[in-house]
Structure formats: C-alpha cells, structure tokens
C-alpha cells in the first residue's frame, strides 16, 4: 500500500495563484522521479485539468517526452457536477482519492476559490496545505483581521478557521498534525509600501494559528507564457523549448527550487541541479 503524501493547494479567495502553484509543484515532483496523482476540485474552471490536457497534446504534436501525472477526474461534466447535490461530489471525490492514494507517491489537489463541501473534505485529508496569497491586505483579510487604525492583528479570519477545523479532524483521525505553509505569491519586482505591514501581520498570525511562511512565485511572464503548452519552467530543456530561454527563466527555475525546499520537497532541487 502506498503512503502517498497529500498536498492541498487552498485559499478561499480566487485569483491567488492556486492553480499556477499546483501545476508547478506537480511538474517539479514529476521531474524528481515521483509518481504524482492530481485531482482538480475547481469543477467549473478546471485550470489544472486543462493544463495537463494541453501538455499531453503539445508533447504528442512535437514528438517530445515529459513525465505526466495520474489524472483523477470526478466526472466528465464538471459544471453539471458543481450544480448537483454536494454529497454526490464528495462521494466521487472520496472514490477518486482512495484510488489516487493507493497508486501515487504524492496526491496534489487544487481547490476552488470559495468554501465548498469538496474543499473542506480535501483539506481534512491534507498532510501539507499550501496557501498562496497576493501581497496585500485584501488577500490577508481571509486569513486574519487587522485593526483599521493600528493595523495590528485582531483575530484569525474565515479561512484560518477552516484550516484549523481541518487540522483538528486530521489529528483526531490519524494522530498527526497537518503542515500549513502560507506563500506570499506574485510579489512585484519593486518594493511595495505596505509590504512590511503585511509581513508583520503574517508573522503575528503565523504564531497564533500555526503556519509557516514560505517564498512564493514572483509575477513573471514565464509562469503564464508556458500554460497553453501545458509546460512549466521545470520542463524546459534543449528538447523542450517552446519559447526562447533567457536569464529570467534561469531565475524562475531557482525560484521554484527554493519553493520546493521551503515545502520540504527538496528532491526536485537536487534533480534539477544534476
């Protein structure tokens, strides 16, 4: 029986970069020689599902080879399933998850921007929850509330409470605590005036609710540019090069290595450096 490690990429706010992060973690693990199963719970948008469909088509068309994950879909019509009784979606997820957990070294789950029964079920199964957030108080508000006058932390907010409940369920069921890492994602190249204030708020909240703070992915064109091909910076090589490679791409690859190390998935960094 496989003891797959379950990684849930979650944040109740849309536009935080969850799918971008999920596909980069997946390809990084694949190139490290790991067997990875992916489950896309954003039933309407299906960004991760489309990414790997693009990947299969591009590789086939160009006679190239790159590792592929095991893709577990909850159904052929995600929009219809999203409209169905939530219990049906949860039942399909449980069946897909059980198989994925048996077959793979890692299970990477991309979740929707919102509070759903599917998302909560997935969070309760996580060994590692990775939460990307844009570097602003708009995104921070889902994690913690700050005083409007002093900007000091007042209390944890709705998503922090969701993760807390999920971690309690995991601890009660399996006797171990879920690791939670919050990433300050899509950092602009220039220093923003409120960055220190956001950082102070995250540091205070991390101590209060128990998450680690890690490096995210900067706002680089390359992360968006490769999506239509189903490729990431981890895939680029002399054989796989749909766009011209520049020094910025080298920096992006190092950024992904640093991220994998922060998440204790450092095998990718060693494989990429070889």
C-alpha positions in Angstrom: 0.0 0.0 0.0 1.3 3.4 -1.0 1.7 6.0 1.8 1.1 8.9 -0.6 1.7 12.4 0.8 -1.3 14.6 0.2 -0.7 18.2 -0.8 -3.8 20.5 -0.9 -3.4 23.9 -2.5 -6.1 26.1 -0.9 -7.3 29.6 -0.3 -10.9 30.7 -0.3 -10.1 33.8 -2.4 -9.9 33.5 -6.1 -7.0 34.8 -8.1 -4.4 34.0 -5.6 -2.5 31.7 -7.9 -3.6 28.3 -6.6 -3.6 26.5 -10.0 -0.3 28.0 -11.1 1.2 26.8 -7.9 -0.4 23.3 -8.1 0.9 22.7 -11.6 4.4 23.8 -10.7 4.6 21.6 -7.6 3.3 18.7 -9.7 5.8 19.1 -12.5 8.6 19.6 -10.0 7.8 16.4 -8.3 7.4 14.5 -11.6 10.9 15.6 -12.7 12.2 14.4 -9.3 11.0 10.9 -10.4 7.9 10.8 -8.2 4.6 9.3 -9.1 2.0 12.1 -8.8 -1.8 12.0 -8.9 -3.7 15.2 -9.5 -7.3 16.0 -8.6 -8.9 19.3 -9.7 -11.7 20.2 -7.4 -12.4 23.6 -9.2 -15.2 21.9 -11.1 -16.2 24.9 -13.1 -12.9 26.3 -14.1 -10.7 23.1 -14.3 -7.5 25.1 -14.9 -5.2 22.2 -13.7 -7.1 19.7 -15.8 -6.8 21.8 -18.9 -3.1 22.4 -18.3 -2.3 18.7 -18.3 -4.6 18.1 -21.4 -2.6 20.8 -23.1 0.6 19.1 -22.0 -0.4 15.8 -23.5 -1.4 17.4 -26.8 1.8 19.5 -27.1 4.1 16.7 -26.3 2.4 14.4 -28.8 2.4 17.1 -31.6 6.1 17.9 -31.1 7.4 14.3 -30.6 8.7 15.2 -27.1 8.6 13.3 -23.9 8.0 14.6 -20.4 6.5 12.9 -17.3 2.8 13.0 -16.8 0.7 12.7 -13.6 -2.1 10.3 -12.9 -5.2 12.5 -13.5 -8.3 11.6 -11.5 -11.5 13.3 -12.7 -14.6 13.4 -10.6 -16.7 13.3 -13.8 -16.8 14.3 -17.5 -19.1 17.3 -16.9 -17.6 19.4 -14.0 -20.2 22.2 -14.4 -23.1 19.8 -14.0 -21.4 18.1 -11.0 -20.9 21.6 -9.4 -24.7 22.1 -9.7 -25.5 18.7 -8.2 -26.1 17.7 -4.6 -22.8 18.4 -2.8 -23.0 14.9 -1.3 -22.6 13.4 -4.8 -19.4 15.4 -5.5 -17.9 14.4 -2.1 -18.7 10.7 -2.8 -17.0 10.9 -6.2 -14.0 12.6 -4.6 -13.7 10.0 -1.9 -13.6 7.3 -4.5 -11.1 9.1 -6.7 -8.9 10.0 -3.7 -8.8 6.4 -2.4 -7.5 5.1 -5.7 -5.0 8.0 -6.1 -3.7 7.5 -2.6 -3.0 3.8 -3.4 -1.3 4.4 -6.7 0.9 7.5 -6.3 3.8 8.9 -4.1 2.0 12.3 -3.9 -1.5 13.5 -4.4 -1.8 17.1 -5.4 -5.3 18.6 -5.0 -6.3 22.0 -6.5 -9.2 23.6 -4.7 -11.7 26.3 -5.8 -11.8 29.9 -4.5 -14.6 29.5 -2.1 -15.9 27.5 0.9 -17.4 24.2 -0.5 -18.0 20.7 0.9 -15.5 19.3 -1.6 -12.8 21.8 -0.5 -13.3 21.1 3.2 -13.2 17.3 2.7 -9.9 17.7 0.8 -8.4 20.0 3.4 -9.1 17.4 6.1 -7.1 14.8 4.2 -4.0 17.0 3.7 -0.6 16.3 5.0 0.5 19.6 3.6 -1.7 22.7 3.0 -0.1 25.3 0.7 -1.9 28.7 0.7 -0.7 31.2 -1.9 -1.8 34.8 -1.2 -1.1 38.0 -3.1 0.9 40.5 -1.1 -1.9 42.7 0.1 -4.4 43.2 2.9 -7.2 42.2 0.5 -5.8 38.7 0.5 -4.7 38.8 4.1 -8.2 39.5 5.2 -9.3 35.9 4.6 -6.5 34.8 7.0 -6.7 37.4 9.7 -8.5 40.6 10.6 -6.5 43.7 11.5 -7.4 46.8 13.4 -8.3 49.6 10.9 -6.4 52.2 12.9 -3.3 50.4 14.1 -3.2 47.6 11.5 -2.4 45.2 14.4 -3.8 41.6 14.2 -7.2 41.3 15.9 -8.2 37.7 15.2 -7.9 34.9 12.7 -10.4 35.1 9.8 -12.6 32.6 8.0 -10.1 30.6 6.0 -7.8 30.2 9.0 -10.8 28.8 10.9 -11.5 26.4 8.1 -7.9 25.1 8.1 -7.9 24.9 11.9 -11.0 22.7 11.8 -9.5 20.5 9.1 -6.3 20.1 11.0 -8.3 19.0 14.1 -10.1 16.4 12.0 -6.8 15.1 10.6 -5.3 14.9 14.1 -8.3 13.1 15.6 -8.4 10.6 12.7 -4.7 9.9 12.1 -2.9 11.3 15.2 -0.8 13.7 13.3 -0.9 17.4 12.5 -1.1 18.9 9.0 1.7 21.1 8.0 0.4 24.5 6.7 2.6 26.9 4.7 1.4 30.3 3.5 3.3 31.8 0.5 3.4 35.4 -0.4 2.8 34.9 -4.1 3.2 37.1 -7.2 5.5 39.6 -5.4 6.1 42.6 -7.6 9.8 43.3 -8.6 9.7 46.6 -6.8 9.2 47.0 -3.1 5.6 47.9 -2.2 4.9 50.4 0.6 2.6 48.1 2.5 4.9 45.0 2.2 6.4 45.4 5.7 2.9 45.8 7.2 1.6 42.7 5.5 4.7 40.8 6.6 4.2 41.9 10.3 0.6 40.8 10.1 1.5 37.4 8.7 4.3 36.9 11.3 1.8 37.6 14.2 -0.9 35.4 12.7 1.6 32.5 12.0 2.5 32.4 15.7 -1.2 32.4 16.6 -2.6 29.8 14.3 0.5 27.8 13.5 1.5 28.1 9.9 4.9 28.5 8.3 5.7 31.4 5.9 7.4 30.4 2.6 8.6 32.0 -0.6 6.1 32.2 -3.4 6.5 32.7 -7.1 7.0 36.2 -8.4 4.8 37.8 -11.0 6.8 36.5 -14.0 5.6 36.3 -17.6 7.2 32.8 -18.0 4.7 31.3 -15.5 1.8 32.4 -17.7 3.6 32.1 -21.1 4.0 28.3 -20.8 0.5 27.5 -19.7 -1.0 27.0 -23.2 1.6 24.3 -23.9 1.0 22.5 -20.6 4.6 23.2 -19.6 6.3 24.8 -16.7 9.8 26.2 -16.0 10.7 22.7 -14.7 10.2 21.2 -18.2 12.4 23.5 -20.2 15.4 21.7 -21.8 17.2 21.6 -25.2 14.5 19.2 -26.3 11.5 21.1 -24.8 11.8 24.8 -25.6 8.6 26.3 -26.9 9.8 29.8 -26.1 13.2 31.5 -26.2 15.1 30.9 -22.9 16.6 33.9 -21.1 18.3 34.8 -17.8 14.9 35.5 -16.4 14.0 31.8 -16.9 17.1 30.7 -15.0 16.0 32.9 -12.1 12.5 31.4 -12.3 13.9 27.9 -12.1 15.9 28.8 -9.0 12.7 30.3 -7.5 10.9 27.0 -8.0 13.8 25.2 -6.3 13.6 27.5 -3.3 9.9 27.0 -3.1 10.2 23.2 -3.2 12.9 23.3 -0.4 10.6 25.5 1.7 7.8 23.0 1.4 10.3 20.1 2.3 10.0 18.7 -1.3 13.7 19.4 -1.9 14.3 16.3 -4.1 13.3 18.5 -7.1 16.1 20.9 -6.4 18.6 18.1 -6.4 17.3 16.6 -9.5 17.1 19.9 -11.4 20.7 20.7 -10.4 22.0 17.4 -11.6 
